[in-house]
Amino acid sequence: MRARLALLAAAVSVLTLVAFLVPLALLVRAVAEDRATVRATADAQSLVPVVGTADAATIRLTVEQLAAESGRPVSVFLPGDTVLGTPAPRTPAVALAERGRSLTVESDAGREVVIAVQGRPDGTGVIRTVVPRAELTAGVQRAWLLLALLVLVLVLVGLLVADRLARTLVRPIAQLSAVSHRLANAELDARVAPAGPAELREVAGALNHLAGRIQVLLAQEREQVADLSHRLRTPLTALRLEAESLREPQDAARITAAADGLERAVTGLIRQARRDRSSAAPADAAAVVADRVAFWSVLAEDTGREVRCDLASGPLPVRVPADELAAALDALLGNVFAHTPDGTGFAVRLARDTDGVVLTVADEGPGMPAATVRRGASPAGSTGLGLDIARRAAEAAGGRMELRAAPGGGAQVRLRLGQPATLTAS
């Protein structure tokens, strides 16, 4: 934008100066021609008294002296064929002057000035001089060069002024763009200092108001999520009391463990809703995945599912909190149990990668369509949030989620998780 404004100013300046200076340049040339013509005419007219009264010898001497002083050819045509001074043919202009008419005409050699001198006893004499082209244009090129330099200086000054004015517009716009990008990167405390024209200051104020409103809405949403999660503690407490009243110790321990896990998930949800994501500590993917696989292996044993586990040795830090990574893996394994029949095996693999860490969950079931990744989409009648939770966890870690068919049939979900910046740099 700054370059375009400068280009516009340059174009306007050039057009304005051309419209003004081209006629001025033509006027300079015309003035130079008229000045040379007037000077030559005055020199020729100084001979009129001599030509009208003196004899031929005196006229010759005076004409030769004037030609030498002026540097122009000067000729005097007397009645008959006598030509004094610079030899020259009788031109049509001279013929007209012999009839008593003085005039100025253009010729190949320059500008021809002829003056009729009447009063001689033998007839009309004619004084002829020629102004060369060089004398007609003397100083014109210098004047044109000065005008060109003036145009260049004025254009440069116009560009400088336009650049200063453009900077006052571009700088506030650049600040608005920078703050909008910071807001897009979840830096909700970013604000822009209103500057520039009134319209830009109004936009800056609107952007600051929008950022403040977003902060308020996010805070309200987090509190609502935390309140909703807190309400789940009451039924969880009742469920734990019911489990403790069971007669079979194994059933009581299993249900109590499930209730404890659910309570931990609710507690993590409350903390997640109230914390700043940017300050969350990275998780050890190896420890989290091992813990969640051990938890789901108990249920897999009860439903006759074979669990194949291939976990790289830790620690494997990733750029996502431990509870979010656990929730993502729980969502993937929960889908396996919810959408495949009992006895269907599955595999969990955690490996290092050039870009970070790769977590893969594959099952031997019927597979799932790619549309299942869309939030709220579930062909099996569930909430459709499981894969979306996993996708958002991968994106929060600077990676992505890939859904494809497993080599032996079934579905394969792969989460690519980025590592913290300190590890990536090292």
Order of alpha helices (4+ residues) and beta strands (2+ residues): alpha-alpha-alpha-beta-beta-alpha-beta-beta-beta-alpha-alpha-alpha-alpha-alpha-beta-alpha-beta-beta-alpha-beta-beta-alpha-beta-beta-alpha
